[in-house]
């Protein structure tokens, strides 16, 4: 479906020919399993129907597809280097005959010295498992004299399969309970209750979000869902890069919707920190223009998020006559 989507968008994006190559690069960076999944085909099919119905919104739909692909992009992981294990035992006598550095007993991660080291540090593998001793006459080192594994040894950051299965089960249970609360009939007395179904549903959704973030940590994957609210706003409304960076950091905070005084305070702070020597009247005019632009962009982002995510499973199949 992606070639069909690109072919449909090509004549509509002739004014900006760099958009489609950027979309193709995002597609190549996405995870291969996601590119071949039914979820990706469903997303492409839905966007194809939207582009055919509303061609003027083609850039909005391309941006939505780029956001989805970015959330499923492959993450590069740097290889972890094992820490040096050539430490001398603290209880070893200084006059004792020295062993060759390649002797297996010198390395704390060797199975012959510390059988429990591999259980406690599963990623600490022996450096030289097959190196023969160079000095057979050297007395073997006592196991208790070997230094403990270094604290900086890399450990597995993810969780166990049991933890992951438990959290996934909790998500399914909470989703079923939320669905039951949404389908429940309400009366006027329950609307005034402190434990109404609406409040219960809100609490369950908050718990689901905490479980979802924890599950992403255990699986070592991104917690981005592709929503419009997760997209960062780039602000270039003034001719001072220092002021732009300060305002951009402020408006991209979670649940931030600044007012005029907040924008003016950020401009004053940036002017004082970087020595811009802006006048009072100049900062006020700059704050007014920046506030109008920031407000429009935040409102547009929230409106798009509402359009894409508003709805309920009770009314999804409804089509007005």
C-alpha positions as CSV (number, residue, x, y, z in Angstrom):
1,X,0.0,0.0,0.0
2,X,2.9,2.4,0.5
3,X,3.6,2.7,-3.3
4,X,-0.1,3.6,-3.8
5,X,0.1,6.2,-1.0
6,X,3.3,7.7,-2.5
7,X,1.8,7.7,-6.0
8,X,-1.4,9.4,-4.7
9,X,0.5,12.1,-2.8
10,X,3.1,12.8,-5.5
11,X,0.9,15.2,-7.6
12,X,-0.4,16.8,-4.5
13,X,3.0,17.7,-3.0
14,X,4.8,19.1,-6.1
15,X,5.4,22.4,-4.3
16,X,7.4,20.6,-1.7
17,X,9.2,17.7,-3.4
18,X,11.3,16.9,-0.3
19,X,8.3,15.6,1.6
20,X,8.0,12.2,0.0
21,X,11.8,11.3,0.1
22,X,11.6,12.1,3.8
23,X,8.6,9.8,4.2
24,X,10.5,7.0,2.4
25,X,13.5,7.4,4.7
26,X,11.2,7.2,7.7
27,X,9.8,4.0,6.3
28,X,13.2,2.5,5.8
29,X,14.2,3.3,9.4
30,X,11.1,1.6,10.8
31,X,11.2,-1.9,12.3
32,X,10.8,-4.6,9.7
33,X,8.3,-6.5,11.8
34,X,6.1,-3.3,11.9
35,X,6.4,-2.6,8.2
36,X,5.1,-6.1,7.4
37,X,2.4,-6.1,10.1
38,X,-1.4,-5.9,9.7
39,X,-1.4,-2.8,11.9
40,X,0.8,-0.8,9.4
41,X,-1.4,-2.0,6.5
42,X,-4.5,-0.8,8.3
43,X,-3.0,2.6,9.0
44,X,-2.0,3.0,5.4
45,X,-5.4,2.0,4.2
46,X,-7.1,4.5,6.5
47,X,-4.8,7.3,5.4
48,X,-5.3,6.4,1.7
49,X,-9.1,6.8,2.2
50,X,-8.6,10.1,3.9
51,X,-6.3,11.5,1.2
52,X,-8.8,10.6,-1.5
53,X,-11.6,12.2,0.4
54,X,-9.7,15.4,1.5
55,X,-6.8,16.1,-0.8
56,X,-6.1,19.5,0.8
57,X,-5.1,17.8,4.1
58,X,-2.5,15.6,2.4
59,X,0.4,17.2,4.5
60,X,-1.5,16.4,7.7
61,X,-1.8,12.8,6.8
62,X,1.8,12.5,5.7
63,X,2.8,14.0,9.0
64,X,0.7,11.5,10.8
65,X,2.3,8.6,8.9
66,X,5.8,10.0,9.7
67,X,5.0,10.2,13.4
68,X,3.8,6.6,13.4
69,X,7.0,5.4,11.6
70,X,9.2,7.4,13.9
71,X,7.6,5.8,17.0
72,X,8.4,2.4,15.5
73,X,12.0,3.2,14.4
74,X,14.9,0.9,15.1
75,X,17.0,2.0,18.0
76,X,20.7,1.8,17.7
77,X,22.4,0.3,20.7
78,X,26.1,0.9,21.4
79,X,28.0,-2.3,22.2
80,X,28.9,-2.5,25.9
81,X,32.6,-3.2,26.5
82,X,33.5,-5.5,29.4
83,X,35.4,-3.7,32.2
84,X,39.1,-4.7,32.7
85,X,39.4,-7.7,34.9
86,X,43.1,-7.8,35.5
87,X,42.9,-6.7,39.2
88,X,45.3,-8.2,41.7
89,X,43.8,-10.0,44.7
90,X,44.0,-7.9,47.9
91,X,44.9,-10.8,50.1
92,X,47.7,-12.1,47.8
93,X,51.1,-12.0,49.4
94,X,53.5,-9.6,47.6
95,X,56.3,-12.1,47.7
96,X,54.3,-14.9,46.2
97,X,55.3,-16.1,42.7
98,X,53.5,-14.1,40.1
99,X,51.2,-15.7,37.6
100,X,51.0,-14.9,33.9
101,X,48.2,-12.4,33.1
102,X,46.6,-14.9,30.7
103,X,46.1,-17.5,33.5
104,X,42.3,-18.1,33.9
105,X,42.5,-17.8,37.7
106,X,43.3,-14.1,37.4
107,X,39.9,-13.2,36.0
108,X,37.0,-13.0,38.4
109,X,34.5,-14.0,35.8
110,X,36.0,-17.4,35.1
111,X,33.7,-20.3,36.0
112,X,36.5,-22.2,37.8
113,X,37.0,-19.4,40.4
114,X,33.4,-18.0,40.9
115,X,30.6,-20.3,39.9
116,X,28.0,-17.8,41.1
117,X,29.5,-14.9,39.2
118,X,27.7,-15.9,36.0
119,X,24.4,-16.1,37.9
120,X,24.8,-12.8,39.5
121,X,26.3,-11.1,36.5
122,X,25.0,-13.0,33.4
123,X,26.7,-10.7,30.9
124,X,30.1,-11.0,32.5
125,X,31.7,-13.7,30.3
126,X,35.3,-15.0,30.8
127,X,37.8,-13.1,28.8
128,X,40.1,-16.0,28.0
129,X,38.3,-19.3,28.5
130,X,40.8,-21.4,26.7
131,X,44.1,-19.8,27.5
132,X,46.6,-22.4,29.0
133,X,48.7,-21.4,32.0
134,X,52.1,-20.2,31.0
135,X,53.8,-21.0,34.3
136,X,52.7,-24.5,35.5
137,X,54.9,-24.2,38.6
138,X,53.0,-21.2,40.0
139,X,50.8,-22.2,42.9
140,X,47.1,-21.9,42.2
141,X,45.4,-18.9,43.7
142,X,42.9,-19.5,46.5
143,X,39.3,-19.0,45.4
144,X,38.6,-16.7,48.3
145,X,41.5,-14.4,47.3
146,X,40.0,-13.6,43.9
147,X,38.5,-10.1,43.7
148,X,34.7,-9.8,43.4
149,X,33.2,-8.9,40.0
150,X,33.5,-5.2,39.3
151,X,30.4,-3.1,40.1
152,X,30.4,-1.5,36.6
153,X,29.7,-4.9,35.0
154,X,26.9,-4.5,32.5
155,X,23.6,-6.0,33.6
156,X,20.4,-6.8,31.7
157,X,18.2,-3.7,31.9
158,X,15.0,-5.4,30.8
159,X,12.6,-7.3,32.9
160,X,11.8,-11.0,33.1
161,X,9.2,-12.7,31.0
162,X,7.1,-13.3,34.0
163,X,7.0,-9.5,34.8
164,X,6.1,-8.7,31.2
165,X,3.3,-11.3,31.1
166,X,1.9,-10.0,34.4
167,X,1.8,-6.4,33.2
168,X,0.3,-7.4,29.8
169,X,-2.4,-9.3,31.7
170,X,-3.1,-6.2,33.9
171,X,-3.5,-4.1,30.7
172,X,-6.1,-6.5,29.3
173,X,-8.0,-6.6,32.6
174,X,-8.0,-2.8,32.9
175,X,-9.1,-2.5,29.3
176,X,-12.0,-4.9,29.9
177,X,-13.1,-3.0,33.0
178,X,-12.9,0.4,31.2
179,X,-15.1,-1.0,28.4
180,X,-17.6,-2.3,31.0
181,X,-17.8,1.1,32.7
182,X,-18.3,2.8,29.3
183,X,-21.2,0.5,28.5
184,X,-22.9,0.9,31.9
185,X,-26.2,2.7,32.2
186,X,-26.1,5.8,34.5
187,X,-28.7,7.6,36.5
188,X,-28.7,11.1,37.9
189,X,-27.8,10.0,41.4
190,X,-24.6,8.4,40.1
191,X,-23.5,11.5,38.3
192,X,-23.1,13.3,41.7
193,X,-21.4,10.4,43.4
194,X,-17.7,10.7,44.4
195,X,-17.2,7.2,43.0
196,X,-19.1,7.6,39.7
197,X,-18.2,5.4,36.7
198,X,-16.6,8.4,35.0
199,X,-14.2,8.9,37.9
200,X,-13.5,5.1,38.1
201,X,-12.7,5.1,34.3
202,X,-10.4,8.1,34.7
203,X,-8.5,6.3,37.6
204,X,-8.2,3.1,35.6
205,X,-6.8,5.0,32.5
206,X,-4.2,6.7,34.7
207,X,-3.1,3.3,36.1
208,X,-3.0,1.8,32.5
209,X,-0.6,4.6,31.5
210,X,1.7,3.9,34.4
211,X,1.6,0.2,33.6
212,X,2.3,0.9,29.9
213,X,5.3,3.1,30.7
214,X,6.7,0.4,33.0
215,X,6.1,-2.2,30.4
216,X,8.0,-0.2,27.8
217,X,10.9,0.1,30.3
218,X,11.0,-3.7,30.8
219,X,10.8,-4.3,27.0
220,X,13.4,-1.6,26.4
221,X,11.3,0.1,23.7
222,X,9.9,3.6,23.1
223,X,6.8,4.7,24.9
224,X,5.7,7.0,22.0
225,X,2.3,6.2,20.7
226,X,2.3,8.4,17.6
227,X,-0.2,11.0,19.0
228,X,0.0,14.6,17.7
229,X,0.6,15.9,21.2
230,X,3.9,14.0,21.4
231,X,5.3,16.0,18.4
232,X,7.7,18.7,19.4
233,X,6.9,22.3,18.4
234,X,9.7,24.1,16.7
235,X,9.6,27.8,17.4
236,X,11.3,30.4,15.2
237,X,9.1,33.4,15.8
238,X,11.8,35.9,16.7
239,X,15.2,36.8,15.1
240,X,17.1,35.9,18.3
241,X,18.0,32.2,18.5
242,X,18.5,32.4,22.2
243,X,15.0,33.7,22.8
244,X,13.6,31.0,20.4
245,X,15.3,28.2,22.3
246,X,14.1,29.5,25.6
247,X,10.5,29.7,24.4
248,X,10.7,26.4,22.6
249,X,11.9,24.6,25.8
250,X,9.0,26.2,27.8
251,X,6.2,25.4,25.4
252,X,7.2,21.7,25.0
253,X,6.9,20.9,28.6
254,X,4.2,18.4,29.5
255,X,0.7,20.0,29.9
256,X,2.1,23.5,29.2
257,X,-0.2,26.2,27.8
258,X,1.6,29.5,28.5
259,X,0.0,32.9,28.8
260,X,1.4,36.3,27.9
261,X,3.3,36.8,31.2
262,X,5.1,33.4,30.8
263,X,6.3,34.3,27.3
264,X,7.4,37.7,28.5
265,X,9.3,36.2,31.5
266,X,11.1,33.8,29.1
267,X,12.2,36.6,26.9
268,X,13.4,38.7,29.8
269,X,15.4,35.7,31.2
270,X,17.0,35.0,27.8
271,X,17.9,38.6,27.3
272,X,19.5,38.7,30.8
273,X,21.4,35.4,30.4
274,X,22.8,36.1,27.0
275,X,23.3,39.9,27.2
276,X,21.0,40.8,24.4
277,X,20.2,44.3,25.9
278,X,16.6,44.3,24.7
279,X,14.5,47.3,25.7
280,X,11.3,47.0,27.7
281,X,9.1,48.1,24.8
282,X,10.9,45.8,22.4
283,X,10.5,42.8,24.7
284,X,6.8,43.5,25.2
285,X,6.1,43.7,21.4
286,X,8.2,40.5,20.9
287,X,6.2,38.8,23.6
288,X,2.9,39.7,22.1
289,X,3.8,38.4,18.7
290,X,5.4,35.2,20.1
291,X,2.3,34.6,22.3
292,X,-0.1,34.8,19.4
293,X,2.0,32.4,17.3
294,X,2.5,29.9,20.2
295,X,-1.2,30.0,21.1
296,X,-2.2,29.3,17.5
297,X,0.2,26.4,17.2
298,X,-0.8,24.8,20.5
299,X,-4.5,25.1,19.7
300,X,-3.9,23.6,16.3
301,X,-2.0,20.7,17.8
302,X,-4.7,20.0,20.4
303,X,-7.4,20.2,17.8
304,X,-5.7,17.7,15.6
305,X,-5.1,15.3,18.5
306,X,-8.8,15.6,19.4
307,X,-9.9,14.9,15.8
308,X,-7.6,11.8,15.6
309,X,-8.4,10.3,19.0
310,X,-11.9,11.4,19.9
311,X,-14.5,8.7,19.9
312,X,-15.8,5.5,21.6
313,X,-16.2,1.9,20.6
314,X,-20.0,2.4,21.3
315,X,-20.3,4.9,18.4
316,X,-17.5,3.7,16.0
317,X,-19.9,1.8,13.8
318,X,-22.5,4.5,13.7
319,X,-23.0,6.2,10.4
320,X,-25.5,9.1,10.2
321,X,-28.2,8.6,7.6
